[in-house]
């Protein structure tokens, strides 16, 4: 009997009294969803608002990282391509004699490395302070390989410029910058400095040879996710939207 009375009174109660934020269980269980007050979404942090749109922060990397990713892609292509072209030069080219061609190619190689060396610190800071998208579906082995490759890439961003700049400074020749300036080398170079520069050259070339294997793995992983239908490119595309 009590149940029947309550079922008749319930519509009248719903029409007569507005729904408050502390509505009784009797009303909240039966009230339509359109009458419920929507949940207020938390406001994103300051860095998230500066680096990326609040609606994209979980689906895309921060906007500066997206641009820096492709700047580094172009930079790595340039430094690796100029070295490969220099090694393949066996005679005169449109750049001049064999020696002039090799010199121009290595000048571009070293100059581009200076640009990447300047950008590595802000890139790592933004990556550490900004949110990153969740990992894509995959096995433990795939996630482990992706983490290792990313850590290795950041290691290369530090190690390659450091060894190259040290080689130029302690070797006494300095580091050129696109023909407009030369960062001077050590003026009072000693025998020990020359030996250290030689060691840096050895480490630089050995690490550079491994980079030819690491980059194809990095690109291959992205292509694998593409074939699986994962929207991986939108995460790092500064001109796209999530």
N, C-alpha and C positions, 0 to 999 in steps of 0.2 A: 504493500500500500504506500509506504514512504517513498519507494522507488518511483511509483507512478506519479506522485505529487511533485517530486523533484524534476522528473522529465518534463512536466508541463510548465513548471516555473522557470526552467533554465533559459528558454528563448527570451522570455520577458526580462530576465536579469541581464542577459547579454545586450539587449537593446537599450535598457534603461541606464546602465552604468558604463562609463568609458573604461577601456582596458588599461590598467596601470602597469607599471613595471614590476609591481609586486602582486600580480594577479593570483588568485587562489588556484589550487590544483584543479578544482571543479571547473573553472573557466578555461584554464590553459590547455586542458586535455581535449576540450571540445571546440574551442574557438578556431575559426579558419586561419590559415597561415597569413593571409593578407592583413589581418588585424594585429599580428605580432610585430613589435618594434624590431627593426633589423639590427643585427650586431654591428657595432662600430669597429671598422678595421683599424689596426694599429698603424700609426704614421711611420713611414720608413725613416731610417736614420739620415743624418745630414750627408754623410759620404755617399749613401745610396742615392739620394736625390741629386747630388752633384755629378756623380759618375754615370748614372743611368736612370732611365725612367722607372718609377716605382712599380709599374705594372710589369716591367721586363726584368727586374733585378734577379729573379729566380730562374729565368729562362735564357738570359743572355749574360755574357761577361760585361763588366763595366765598359762604357763607351771608350774611354782612353785605352783600355787594354785591347779592344777590337782594332783600333787604328794602329797601335804599336805592334800588334801581331803581324799585320800585313807590311808595316815598315820593316820589321825584322825579316819577314819572308823575302822581301826585295833585297834587303841588305845581305842576307846569307847567300842568296842566289848570285849577287854581284861578287862577293868576296871569293866564293867557290869557283865561279865562272872565270874570273880573271886569273886565278892561280892555274886552273886547268888550261886556259888559253895560252898563258905564259909558258907552260911546260910543253905545249904542242908547237910553239913557234920555232921554226927551223930556218927561217930566212926572212927577207924583207917583206913588209906588208904595207898597207895603206897608212900605217902609223909611222913608217920609216924603216930603218934598218932593223936587223934582228935585235940588236942591243937596245935601240930606241923603243921598239915595240914591247920588249920585255919590261923596260923601265916604265913605260906609260901604264901598262897593265898592272904592275905592282904598285905604282903610285895610286891608282884608283882603288886597288885592294886595301892598301893601308889607310887611305883617306876614308873609305867607307867604314872600316873598322873603328876609326876614331868616333864617327857618328854613333855607331852601335854602342861603343863604350860609354858615351855620354848618356845614352838613353837607358842603360841597363838599371841604374839605381832607381829612377822614378818608376820604371816598369815593375820592378820587384816590390817597391813600396805599395803601389796601387794594388798589385796582386795580393799582397799580404793583408791589406786593410779593407778590401772590397769583397763582397759575396761572390761566390761562383755557382754556376748551375749544378744541379744534382748530377751524379754520375749516370750515364746511359745504361740501359739494361745490358747485362753481360755476365760472364762467369767470373769467379774469383781470379783465375789466371789472367783474363783479359783486363780486369781492373788493376791487378798488380802490374802488368806490363805497361798499362797506360800511365800509372803513377811513376814508375821507374823512368819511362821515356821523358815525361815532363820534367822530372827532377834533373835528368841528364841534360836536357835542353837548357835549363836555367844554369846548370853548371858550366856548359859551354859558353853561355852569354857572359860569364864572368872570366873563365879561364883563358879563352882565346884572345880577347883584347888585352888581358893582363900580361900574358906571355909575349904577345906581339909588341906592346908598348915597352915592356922591359927590355926586349931584344933591341929595339931601336934606340932607347935611351942609353943603356950600358954599353951598347956597341959603338956609340959615339956619332952615328949617322943621323939620329933624330927620326922624326916621323913626319912625312909630308901630309899636306891637306889640300888636295885638288890643285896643286900648283900655285896656290896663292900664299901659302905660308908653310913653314917647316918648324915643327916643335923641336927645339934643339936637343941634341944628345948631351951626354956628360962630357964636359970640356976636358977635365983631367982624368981621362980614362986610363985605368991601370991594367996590368996583365990579368989580375983577378976579375976585373970588370969584363974583359973580353971573354974569359972562360965562362963567366955567368951568362953573358949574352949568347954564347954558343949553346949552353944548356937550355936556355929559354927557347932558342930556335929549334932544338931537338924536340922538346916537349910540344911546341906549337905545331910542328909538322906531324908528329905522331898523333896528337889529338885531332888534327884536321883530317887525317886519313880515316879515322873512325867516324867522323861526321858524315861521310859519304854513305855509311850504313844506317846511321841513326835517322837521318832525314827521310829516306824512303820508308822506314818503319812508321814514322810519324804520319806521313801522307797516306800510307797504306791503311793505317788504322782508321783515318777519316773516311777513306773510300769504302772500307768494310761496313762502317756504320751507315753510309749512304745506301749501299746495296740492301741493307736490312730495313730500310725505310725510316731510319732515325733522322730527325731534322737537326743535324749537327751543324750545318753551315750557318744557320740563322743565329747560332750562339756567338759567332765570331765575325759576323757581317755588320760593319758599322752603318751600312746603307739600308739594311733590312729592318724589319720589325718582328717581334716575337709573335 
